[in-house]
Amino acid sequence: MPRGLEEQPLKKICQYYSGKPRFFTLYDTFSHTPVYSAYTFKRSDGSKKVDVPWMYEPQLSLVSGSREMEQFPSVNIHKSFEDSQAVLDDYSDTVIFERGQLNPDEHQADPDDKAATYTLTNVVPRVREFNIGPWKIHEHTIRKRLNNYCRGTAYVVTGVTTSGQSVRRHNINRLGIPTYLWSAYCCVDFDHNAPYSERSKFPAFAAHGLNDRENNRVQEMTVQQLEDFLKRVTYVSSSFQIFYDNCVPPNTVNSPLHSA
């Protein structure tokens, strides 16, 4: 996981589903949105799992809460956990925003890995035009690139910068609205015979896009350029690093995702 993000009230969530850890999220219990999700990319055909119920995270609300994500109850007993995390009602009244996954199900292959992405702790309010347009295209682009040219394991970190603005419900700030979405991947074992236009984007590359209706083109860049951008516009420390040793091909047993 990225190093150099130290700020309260952030909670580390190992996202468990069906008895197994699936991915990692750093979650802001004040804005009720994730700061980033870090996951292992799985080769897939990009299909979406459409029959999955949205879930929440008991461990954020109760000391004794299960570490397993759970389906939202059918009756409205959200009051017991909505102080610390988003609930379905937060997204139901907004026309401008959609639920945008940081770890998208199309970057997973196993049905349980896909299902695990449907927790609201992996979701931010994305402007509809950005969500179904530039950001969706970017997710497709990365899936195809890693499918075709990453031979080993690909690690992805996707996060947000915040604006201080919120989606409100009953005149209460409920969801922090991201200003930018950003993402970076690391794959040290890649196809060195790939076309230069693709090979030049390994072992690591990154991107960001403005979460807005206009001027929302997703711009690709080096991981270093993204880190410099995040140091300018967020509270990350000067030591902020998205990947361990900057995703330099190792002779090492460490995975490039930092253990925070």
Buried (B, 14 or more C-beta within 10 A) or exposed (E): BBBBBEEEEBBEBEBBBEEEEBBBBBBBBEBBBBBBBBBBBBEBEBEEBEEBEBBBBBBBBEEEBEEBBBEBEEEEEBEEBBEBBBBBBBBEEBEEBBBBBBBBBBBBBEEEBBBBBBBBBBBBBBBBBBBEBBBBEBBEBBBEBBBEBBEEBBBBBBBBBBEEEBBEBEEEBBBBBBBBBBBBBBBBEBBEEBEEEBEEBBBBBBBBBBBEEEEBEBBBBBBEBBBEBBBEBBEBEEEBBBBBEBBEBEEEEEBBBBEB
